[in-house]
């Protein structure tokens, strides 16, 4: 008997392993000759349909794509799974027993063949049921070990109790201050469980950044509440920074729970829909007293450094000027400081590198690297600049100042050598006389041309002074002019991240590109950036409802795509095109 169960266990385990990276096709068993029906292919992991052959059936539509996520705990072992379903609408072309050959699916770079599907095509239409998406069976261990012989823990006693609780690190933050929102699943008297259709929280007027890894093993510990012991799993954790003051709400996290409360043949399966509590933030407005003129909405605790390397170079050589902002807070929202570089320098746009850390909250480093190329020799000074932020711990504004850097540029251009010669009777006198005659004839040119050059230089200097005064009076004006260039730079970086397959950083960069572009283009302060404010500003500027809807849709798609399973390459390509199309349309208006 034991050998039989061992063989049964090995067979079922092999079948489960074979399905782990497979694709399954489904369709109704019987349809009418004039009847449309759905044919679906479900892939257990992130993958795609590489090729199809519908045989004696005509494709009318598709594929449409849907996905599902599940988390399971069985015998204390945690697993998570994703599946993607591609659905086609087909129609038969002839009566009789027909077969749809297996399709080829690409999973992790490997091609896998699905099962074929047999369909009986009749002259009359049939009543068909919609195909159901197959999902991972959380109870495979139950069937492979029906007597619970491998059970090493006592069967839970009592009624099963499960719930999800959301907690926030600080329910009364300042505007722009980062808080941590954690969602934990509590289970008691549950032997096995699986969570499906996990719907993540939604919110407006909040900048968010996910702190946990959705593919990592869940953190588990125990807590005792009202004398009852619970197993606790941290299922979602995010950093959030409110972008306006007042009362802000974060919708609950919800999921469908499937549980076993026993073992072996006496296990009792139960399904339950669970929803966490909503999170409410009472956001305090930033104080007006003491607010610096260059404050852009940055909140947290930061340090600022700048370095120049080398400090002594030749003309036309390149030097690196690096500025680093580090600390705790939403460092990705920091504005780029303005530097008054010497006019004889060629300066590239800064290369921005964000190194985000999530240990103990959101923080890290933002590094700006400029390449400086001096075109004239001399000693030059790169003046210091400032970045201001609000420190919630001291409830005061603080200003950081970069170091003043000095560069010595050596080397010269072409030297003009002068050589004295004694006058000889070889025609030198005639040459000098000819030169004098030329100057006497065209002296007007040698007076007017330099005068015009001097006037032109004075006009250019005056224009530059006026422009600087205007920028100083209205610092957002310069950002308006450079909005497109800044967005193009961010999109270029996003494209590199997409090509490298770094989807999390890609979506973050796309989101920043859109927010920065809108903020700079329409002169909206960072602290006021929100969907509602942007919608109102775009309406005031005469933007069409279609453009406004495209902006909000692209942001929503970006947030969804960050955590959605499926073909990441296709989603990133679509997101990149949406963002670039939106910016291009706005610039053409």
C-alpha positions as CSV (number, residue, x, y, z in Angstrom):
1,X,0.0,0.0,0.0
2,X,2.8,2.4,0.9
3,X,4.4,1.7,-2.5
4,X,1.2,2.6,-4.2
5,X,0.9,5.9,-2.4
6,X,4.6,6.6,-3.1
7,X,4.0,6.0,-6.8
8,X,0.8,8.1,-6.7
9,X,2.8,10.9,-5.0
10,X,5.6,10.8,-7.6
11,X,3.1,10.8,-10.5
12,X,1.2,13.8,-9.1
13,X,4.4,15.7,-8.3
14,X,5.6,15.1,-11.8
15,X,2.3,16.3,-13.3
16,X,2.5,19.4,-11.0
17,X,6.1,20.1,-12.1
18,X,5.2,19.7,-15.7
19,X,2.5,22.3,-15.4
20,X,4.7,24.7,-13.5
21,X,6.0,26.2,-16.7
22,X,3.4,25.1,-19.1
23,X,0.6,26.6,-21.1
24,X,-3.0,25.2,-21.3
25,X,-5.5,25.7,-24.1
26,X,-9.3,25.6,-23.5
27,X,-12.5,25.9,-25.6
28,X,-16.1,24.6,-25.5
29,X,-16.5,20.9,-26.3
30,X,-19.4,21.6,-28.8
31,X,-20.3,24.6,-30.9
32,X,-22.6,25.3,-33.9
33,X,-21.3,26.0,-37.4
34,X,-22.5,29.6,-37.2
35,X,-21.5,30.2,-33.6
36,X,-18.6,32.3,-32.3
37,X,-16.8,31.0,-29.2
38,X,-13.8,31.8,-27.0
39,X,-10.5,29.9,-27.2
40,X,-8.1,30.7,-24.4
41,X,-4.5,29.9,-23.7
42,X,-3.3,30.3,-20.1
43,X,0.5,30.5,-19.3
44,X,1.6,29.8,-15.8
45,X,4.3,32.4,-15.7
46,X,5.2,35.6,-17.5
47,X,5.2,34.6,-21.1
48,X,3.5,35.1,-24.4
49,X,2.0,33.2,-27.3
50,X,4.7,32.8,-29.9
51,X,2.7,31.2,-32.8
52,X,-0.8,29.9,-33.4
53,X,-2.5,27.5,-35.7
54,X,-6.3,27.4,-35.5
55,X,-6.8,24.7,-38.1
56,X,-10.4,24.6,-39.5
57,X,-11.4,27.7,-37.5
58,X,-11.3,31.4,-38.4
59,X,-10.0,34.0,-36.0
60,X,-12.5,36.9,-35.6
61,X,-10.8,38.8,-32.8
62,X,-8.0,38.7,-30.2
63,X,-6.0,38.1,-28.4
64,X,-7.2,40.0,-25.4
65,X,-5.0,39.6,-22.4
66,X,-5.7,39.2,-18.7
67,X,-3.6,38.2,-15.7
68,X,-3.9,36.9,-12.1
69,X,-1.6,36.8,-9.1
70,X,-1.8,34.3,-6.2
71,X,0.1,33.8,-2.9
72,X,0.1,30.4,-1.2
73,X,1.2,28.9,2.1
74,X,1.2,25.1,2.3
75,X,2.8,23.1,5.1
76,X,4.5,26.3,6.1
77,X,6.1,26.7,2.6
78,X,5.3,30.0,0.8
79,X,4.9,30.3,-2.9
80,X,3.6,32.9,-5.3
81,X,2.5,32.5,-8.9
82,X,1.5,34.6,-11.9
83,X,-0.6,33.5,-14.9
84,X,-1.5,35.2,-18.1
85,X,-4.4,34.3,-20.3
86,X,-4.7,35.1,-24.0
87,X,-8.3,34.9,-25.3
88,X,-9.3,34.6,-29.0
89,X,-12.7,34.7,-30.6
90,X,-13.0,31.9,-33.3
91,X,-15.7,30.6,-35.7
92,X,-15.8,27.1,-37.3
93,X,-15.7,26.6,-41.1
94,X,-17.0,23.1,-41.4
95,X,-19.2,20.6,-39.5
96,X,-17.8,17.5,-37.8
97,X,-15.1,16.6,-35.2
98,X,-12.5,19.2,-35.5
99,X,-9.2,19.9,-33.7
100,X,-7.3,23.0,-32.9
101,X,-3.6,22.1,-32.8
102,X,-1.5,23.1,-29.8
103,X,-0.1,26.6,-29.8
104,X,3.6,27.5,-29.1
105,X,4.2,29.6,-25.9
106,X,7.4,31.3,-25.1
107,X,8.2,31.2,-21.3
108,X,11.6,32.5,-20.1
109,X,13.1,32.2,-23.6
110,X,12.0,28.6,-24.0
111,X,9.2,27.4,-26.4
112,X,6.5,25.2,-24.8
113,X,3.7,23.5,-26.7
114,X,0.1,23.6,-25.3
115,X,-2.4,20.8,-25.5
116,X,-4.6,20.4,-28.6
117,X,-8.3,21.0,-28.2
118,X,-11.0,18.8,-29.9
119,X,-14.4,20.5,-30.7
120,X,-17.5,18.9,-32.2
121,X,-19.0,21.3,-34.7
122,X,-22.8,20.8,-35.2
123,X,-25.4,22.3,-37.6
124,X,-27.2,23.9,-34.6
125,X,-25.9,26.5,-32.2
126,X,-25.0,25.2,-28.7
127,X,-25.4,26.8,-25.3
128,X,-21.7,27.3,-24.3
129,X,-20.2,28.2,-21.0
130,X,-17.4,30.7,-21.0
131,X,-14.0,29.2,-20.6
132,X,-12.5,29.5,-17.1
133,X,-9.0,30.5,-16.5
134,X,-7.0,27.7,-14.9
135,X,-5.1,28.7,-11.9
136,X,-2.5,27.2,-9.7
137,X,-4.1,24.6,-7.3
138,X,-3.0,25.4,-3.8
139,X,-4.1,21.9,-2.6
140,X,-1.8,19.7,-4.7
141,X,0.0,18.6,-1.6
142,X,-3.3,17.6,-0.1
143,X,-4.0,15.1,-3.0
144,X,-0.4,13.9,-3.2
145,X,-0.4,13.2,0.6
146,X,-4.1,12.2,1.4
147,X,-3.4,10.7,4.8
148,X,-1.3,13.7,6.0
149,X,1.7,11.4,6.6
150,X,4.1,14.2,5.8
151,X,2.4,16.6,8.2
152,X,4.9,17.7,10.8
153,X,2.8,20.2,12.7
154,X,-0.4,19.6,14.7
155,X,-3.7,20.2,12.9
156,X,-5.1,23.6,13.9
157,X,-8.0,23.5,16.2
158,X,-10.9,25.9,16.3
159,X,-12.5,28.2,13.8
160,X,-10.3,29.8,11.1
161,X,-9.8,33.5,11.5
162,X,-8.2,35.7,8.8
163,X,-8.0,39.4,8.2
164,X,-5.8,42.1,6.6
165,X,-4.7,45.1,8.7
166,X,-3.2,48.3,7.2
167,X,-0.9,50.5,9.4
168,X,0.8,53.8,8.7
169,X,4.0,55.0,10.3
170,X,2.7,58.6,10.8
171,X,-1.0,59.4,10.3
172,X,-0.4,63.2,10.5
173,X,2.5,64.0,8.3
174,X,3.5,67.3,6.7
175,X,2.8,67.9,3.0
176,X,5.7,66.1,1.2
177,X,6.8,64.1,4.2
178,X,7.2,60.4,3.4
179,X,5.3,57.8,5.5
180,X,5.3,54.0,5.3
181,X,2.1,52.1,4.8
182,X,2.3,48.4,5.7
183,X,-0.4,45.7,4.9
184,X,-0.2,42.5,7.0
185,X,-2.3,39.3,6.6
186,X,-3.2,37.6,9.9
187,X,-4.2,33.9,10.0
188,X,-5.3,31.7,12.9
189,X,-6.3,28.0,12.7
190,X,-5.4,27.9,9.0
191,X,-3.4,25.0,7.7
192,X,-3.0,26.0,4.0
193,X,-4.0,29.2,2.2
194,X,-3.9,30.9,-1.1
195,X,-4.6,34.6,-2.0
196,X,-5.9,35.4,-5.5
197,X,-7.1,38.6,-7.3
198,X,-5.0,40.8,-5.0
199,X,-6.2,44.4,-5.7
200,X,-3.6,46.9,-4.5
201,X,-4.7,50.2,-2.8
202,X,-5.5,53.3,-4.9
203,X,-5.0,56.9,-4.0
204,X,-4.8,60.4,-5.4
205,X,-2.6,63.3,-4.5
206,X,0.1,60.9,-3.2
207,X,3.5,60.1,-4.6
208,X,4.2,56.4,-3.9
209,X,7.1,54.0,-4.1
210,X,6.8,50.3,-3.4
211,X,9.2,49.1,-0.7
212,X,8.8,45.3,-0.8
213,X,9.7,42.9,-3.5
214,X,6.6,41.2,-4.9
215,X,8.6,38.2,-6.0
216,X,10.4,37.7,-2.6
217,X,9.4,35.3,0.1
218,X,6.9,36.7,2.5
219,X,8.1,37.8,5.9
220,X,6.4,35.8,8.6
221,X,6.2,36.2,12.3
222,X,3.6,35.6,15.1
223,X,1.5,38.0,17.1
224,X,-1.0,37.5,20.0
225,X,-4.2,39.5,19.8
226,X,-6.8,39.2,22.6
227,X,-5.2,35.9,23.7
228,X,-5.3,34.4,20.2
229,X,-2.1,33.6,18.4
230,X,-1.8,34.6,14.7
231,X,0.7,33.9,11.9
232,X,1.4,37.2,10.4
233,X,2.6,37.8,6.8
234,X,3.7,41.2,5.4
235,X,2.1,41.2,1.9
236,X,2.5,44.8,0.8
237,X,4.6,47.8,1.9
238,X,4.8,51.2,0.2
239,X,6.2,54.7,0.9
240,X,3.8,57.6,0.3
241,X,4.4,61.3,0.3
242,X,1.2,63.5,0.3
243,X,1.3,66.3,-2.3
244,X,-1.3,68.5,-0.7
245,X,-2.5,69.3,2.8
246,X,-5.9,68.2,4.2
247,X,-7.5,64.8,4.6
248,X,-6.3,62.1,2.1
249,X,-7.6,58.6,1.9
250,X,-6.0,55.4,0.6
251,X,-8.4,52.7,-0.5
252,X,-8.3,49.3,1.1
253,X,-6.3,46.4,-0.2
254,X,-8.5,43.4,-1.1
255,X,-8.0,39.8,-2.0
256,X,-9.8,36.4,-2.3
257,X,-8.7,33.9,0.2
258,X,-8.9,30.1,-0.2
259,X,-8.0,28.1,3.0
260,X,-7.8,24.6,4.4
261,X,-8.4,24.3,8.2
262,X,-7.5,20.6,8.5
263,X,-5.3,18.0,6.9
264,X,-5.8,14.8,4.9
265,X,-9.3,13.8,3.9
266,X,-10.7,15.8,6.8
267,X,-9.4,19.1,5.5
268,X,-12.2,21.7,5.1
269,X,-11.8,24.2,2.2
270,X,-13.2,27.7,2.7
271,X,-13.3,30.7,0.4
272,X,-13.5,34.3,1.7
273,X,-13.2,37.8,0.3
274,X,-11.0,39.9,2.6
275,X,-10.5,43.7,2.6
276,X,-8.2,45.7,4.8
277,X,-9.1,48.9,6.6
278,X,-8.8,52.2,4.6
279,X,-5.9,54.5,5.6
280,X,-6.6,58.2,6.3
281,X,-3.8,60.8,6.4
282,X,-4.4,64.1,8.1
283,X,-1.8,66.1,6.2
284,X,-0.5,69.3,7.8
285,X,0.3,72.3,5.6
286,X,4.0,73.4,5.5
287,X,4.6,76.6,7.6
288,X,4.8,79.9,5.7
289,X,7.1,81.5,8.2
290,X,10.8,81.1,7.3
291,X,10.1,79.4,3.9
292,X,13.2,80.1,1.6
293,X,12.6,81.6,-1.9
294,X,14.2,78.5,-3.5
295,X,12.1,76.0,-1.6
296,X,10.6,73.5,-4.1
297,X,8.7,71.1,-1.8
298,X,11.5,68.8,-0.6
299,X,10.8,67.3,2.8
300,X,13.0,65.1,4.9
301,X,16.6,65.2,6.1
302,X,19.4,65.7,3.6
303,X,23.1,66.5,3.0
304,X,24.6,68.2,-0.1
305,X,28.2,67.9,-1.5
306,X,29.9,68.9,-4.7
307,X,33.3,68.0,-6.1
308,X,35.4,69.1,-9.1
309,X,37.9,66.7,-10.7
310,X,40.5,67.6,-11.8
311,X,41.0,71.2,-10.5
312,X,43.8,72.0,-12.9
313,X,43.5,71.1,-16.6
314,X,44.5,72.2,-20.1
315,X,42.3,74.3,-22.4
316,X,39.7,72.1,-24.2
317,X,40.1,69.2,-21.8
318,X,37.1,67.9,-19.8
319,X,36.5,68.0,-16.1
320,X,33.7,66.3,-14.0
321,X,31.6,68.5,-11.7
322,X,29.5,66.2,-9.4
323,X,26.8,67.2,-7.0
324,X,25.3,64.6,-4.6
325,X,22.1,65.0,-2.5
326,X,21.7,62.3,0.0
327,X,19.4,61.6,3.0
328,X,16.0,60.4,4.0
329,X,12.8,61.4,2.0
330,X,11.4,61.4,-1.5
331,X,14.8,62.2,-3.0
332,X,13.5,61.4,-6.5
333,X,11.3,64.6,-6.3
334,X,14.3,66.9,-5.7
335,X,14.7,69.7,-8.2
336,X,18.0,70.2,-10.1
337,X,19.9,73.1,-8.6
338,X,20.9,76.1,-10.8
339,X,24.7,76.7,-11.3
340,X,26.3,79.9,-12.7
341,X,29.1,78.3,-14.7
342,X,31.7,80.5,-16.3
343,X,30.7,81.8,-19.8
344,X,33.9,80.4,-21.4
345,X,32.9,76.8,-20.4
346,X,31.0,74.4,-22.5
347,X,28.7,72.5,-20.1
348,X,26.7,69.4,-20.8
349,X,23.3,68.7,-19.3
350,X,23.7,66.7,-16.1
351,X,23.5,63.0,-16.0
352,X,21.1,62.1,-13.2
353,X,21.6,58.9,-11.2
354,X,19.2,58.0,-8.5
355,X,20.3,55.3,-6.0
356,X,17.2,54.6,-3.9
357,X,17.3,52.7,-0.6
358,X,14.3,51.3,1.2
359,X,15.8,50.1,4.4
360,X,14.1,52.0,7.3
361,X,12.0,54.0,4.8
362,X,12.7,55.7,1.5
363,X,15.9,57.6,0.9
364,X,19.3,57.3,-0.9
365,X,21.3,59.5,-3.2
366,X,20.7,61.6,-6.2
367,X,23.9,62.4,-8.2
368,X,24.2,65.0,-10.9
369,X,27.3,64.8,-13.1
370,X,28.2,67.7,-15.4
371,X,31.0,67.6,-17.9
372,X,32.9,71.0,-18.1
373,X,35.1,71.9,-21.1
374,X,37.0,75.3,-20.7
375,X,37.8,77.1,-23.9
376,X,40.2,79.8,-22.5
377,X,43.0,79.7,-19.9
378,X,42.8,81.4,-16.6
379,X,41.5,80.7,-13.1
380,X,37.8,80.2,-12.7
381,X,35.4,79.9,-9.8
382,X,32.2,77.8,-9.9
383,X,30.0,79.6,-7.4
384,X,28.1,77.8,-4.7
385,X,24.4,77.2,-5.0
386,X,21.7,76.2,-2.5
387,X,18.9,73.6,-2.0
388,X,16.3,74.1,0.7
389,X,14.2,71.5,2.4
390,X,11.8,71.2,5.3
391,X,12.9,69.1,8.3
392,X,9.8,67.6,10.0
393,X,11.8,66.5,13.1
394,X,12.7,70.1,13.9
395,X,9.8,71.7,12.0
396,X,12.1,74.2,10.4
397,X,13.3,75.0,6.9
398,X,17.0,74.3,6.2
399,X,19.3,75.4,3.4
400,X,22.2,73.3,2.1
401,X,25.0,75.0,0.2
402,X,27.5,73.4,-2.2
403,X,31.2,74.1,-1.9
404,X,32.7,76.8,-4.1
405,X,35.1,75.2,-6.5
406,X,38.1,76.8,-8.2
407,X,39.6,75.5,-11.5
408,X,42.9,76.5,-13.0
409,X,43.0,76.3,-16.8
410,X,46.5,76.3,-18.5
411,X,47.6,76.2,-22.1
412,X,47.4,78.7,-24.9
413,X,46.2,79.0,-28.5
414,X,48.4,79.9,-31.4
415,X,51.1,82.4,-30.6
416,X,52.0,85.2,-33.0
417,X,55.7,85.7,-33.1
418,X,57.2,89.1,-33.8
419,X,60.7,89.5,-35.3
420,X,62.6,92.7,-35.7
421,X,64.5,93.2,-38.9
422,X,66.8,95.9,-40.0
423,X,65.5,97.9,-42.9
424,X,67.3,96.9,-46.1
425,X,67.3,98.3,-49.5
426,X,65.5,95.2,-50.9
427,X,62.0,96.8,-51.2
428,X,61.1,96.8,-47.5
429,X,60.5,100.6,-47.5
430,X,58.1,100.2,-50.4
431,X,56.1,97.6,-48.6
432,X,55.8,99.8,-45.5
433,X,54.7,102.6,-47.6
434,X,52.1,100.5,-49.3
435,X,50.7,99.5,-45.9
436,X,50.5,103.1,-44.8
437,X,48.7,104.0,-48.0
438,X,46.2,101.2,-47.5
439,X,45.3,102.3,-43.9
440,X,45.0,105.9,-45.1
441,X,42.6,104.9,-47.8
442,X,40.4,102.6,-45.7
443,X,40.7,104.1,-42.2
444,X,36.9,104.4,-42.0
445,X,36.5,100.6,-42.0
446,X,39.0,100.2,-39.2
447,X,37.0,102.6,-37.0
448,X,33.4,101.6,-37.8
449,X,33.8,97.8,-37.7
450,X,35.3,97.7,-34.2
451,X,32.7,100.2,-33.0
452,X,29.9,97.9,-34.3
453,X,31.4,94.9,-32.6
454,X,31.6,96.7,-29.3
455,X,27.9,97.9,-29.7
456,X,26.8,94.3,-30.5
457,X,28.7,92.9,-27.4
458,X,27.1,95.6,-25.2
459,X,23.6,94.7,-26.5
460,X,24.2,90.9,-25.9
461,X,25.4,91.6,-22.4
462,X,22.4,93.8,-21.7
463,X,20.0,91.1,-23.0
464,X,21.8,88.5,-20.8
465,X,21.5,90.8,-17.7
466,X,17.8,91.4,-18.4
467,X,17.2,87.6,-18.9
468,X,19.0,86.8,-15.6
469,X,16.9,89.4,-13.8
470,X,13.8,87.9,-15.3
471,X,14.8,84.4,-14.3
472,X,15.7,85.5,-10.8
473,X,12.3,87.2,-10.5
474,X,10.5,84.3,-11.9
475,X,12.7,81.1,-11.5
476,X,10.0,78.9,-13.2
477,X,10.4,80.7,-16.5
478,X,13.7,78.9,-17.2
479,X,12.1,75.6,-16.4
480,X,9.3,76.3,-18.9
481,X,11.8,76.9,-21.7
482,X,13.7,73.7,-20.9
483,X,10.7,71.5,-20.1
484,X,10.9,69.6,-23.4
485,X,14.7,69.2,-23.1
486,X,14.4,67.9,-19.6
487,X,11.6,65.4,-20.6
488,X,13.6,64.2,-23.6
489,X,16.6,63.5,-21.3
490,X,14.5,61.5,-18.9
491,X,12.8,59.6,-21.8
492,X,16.3,58.7,-23.1
493,X,17.3,57.4,-19.7
494,X,14.0,55.4,-19.5
495,X,14.7,53.9,-23.0
496,X,18.1,52.7,-21.7
497,X,16.4,51.2,-18.6
498,X,13.8,49.5,-20.9
499,X,16.6,48.0,-23.1
500,X,18.3,46.7,-20.0
501,X,15.1,45.1,-18.7
502,X,15.0,47.2,-15.5
503,X,11.2,47.6,-15.5
504,X,10.9,49.0,-11.9
505,X,13.4,51.8,-12.6
506,X,11.9,52.3,-16.1
507,X,8.3,53.0,-14.8
508,X,9.8,55.3,-12.1
509,X,11.6,57.3,-14.8
510,X,8.6,57.6,-17.1
511,X,6.5,58.8,-14.1
512,X,9.1,61.4,-13.2
513,X,9.4,62.5,-16.9
514,X,5.6,63.2,-17.1
515,X,5.3,65.0,-13.8
516,X,8.5,67.1,-14.3
517,X,7.4,68.0,-17.8
518,X,3.9,69.1,-16.7
519,X,5.3,71.0,-13.7
520,X,7.9,72.9,-15.7
521,X,5.8,73.4,-18.8
522,X,2.8,74.9,-17.0
523,X,4.8,76.5,-14.1
524,X,3.2,74.4,-11.4
525,X,5.3,74.2,-8.2
526,X,6.3,70.8,-7.1
527,X,4.5,71.1,-3.8
528,X,1.2,71.7,-5.7
529,X,1.5,68.8,-8.2
530,X,-1.5,66.6,-8.1
531,X,-3.9,65.1,-10.6
532,X,-6.7,67.6,-9.7
533,X,-4.3,70.7,-9.9
534,X,-2.8,69.5,-13.2
535,X,-6.3,68.9,-14.6
536,X,-7.4,72.4,-13.7
537,X,-4.2,74.0,-15.0
538,X,-4.4,72.2,-18.3
539,X,-8.0,73.3,-18.7
540,X,-7.0,76.9,-18.0
541,X,-4.3,76.7,-20.7
542,X,-7.0,75.6,-23.2
543,X,-5.8,71.9,-23.4
544,X,-8.4,69.6,-24.9
545,X,-10.2,67.0,-22.8
546,X,-8.5,64.3,-24.9
547,X,-5.0,65.6,-23.9
548,X,-5.9,65.8,-20.3
549,X,-7.4,62.3,-20.3
550,X,-4.3,61.0,-22.1
551,X,-2.1,62.4,-19.3
552,X,-4.0,60.8,-16.5
553,X,-4.4,57.5,-18.4
554,X,-0.7,57.3,-19.0
555,X,0.1,57.9,-15.3
556,X,-2.5,55.3,-14.3
557,X,-1.2,52.8,-16.8
558,X,2.3,53.4,-15.5
559,X,1.3,52.7,-11.9
560,X,-0.6,49.6,-12.9
561,X,2.2,48.2,-15.2
562,X,4.8,48.5,-12.4
563,X,3.3,45.6,-10.5
564,X,1.2,43.8,-13.1
565,X,2.3,40.4,-14.4
566,X,2.6,39.7,-18.1
567,X,5.0,40.6,-20.9
568,X,7.1,43.4,-19.4
569,X,8.8,44.2,-22.7
570,X,5.5,44.9,-24.5
571,X,4.1,46.9,-21.5
572,X,7.3,49.0,-21.3
573,X,7.2,49.7,-25.1
574,X,3.6,50.7,-24.9
575,X,4.2,53.0,-21.9
576,X,7.3,54.6,-23.6
577,X,5.3,55.4,-26.7
578,X,2.3,56.8,-24.7
579,X,4.6,59.2,-22.7
580,X,6.5,60.3,-25.8
581,X,3.3,60.8,-27.8
582,X,1.8,62.9,-25.0
583,X,4.8,65.2,-24.8
584,X,5.1,65.5,-28.6
585,X,1.4,66.5,-28.9
586,X,1.7,69.2,-26.2
587,X,4.9,70.7,-27.8
588,X,3.2,70.9,-31.2
589,X,0.3,73.0,-29.8
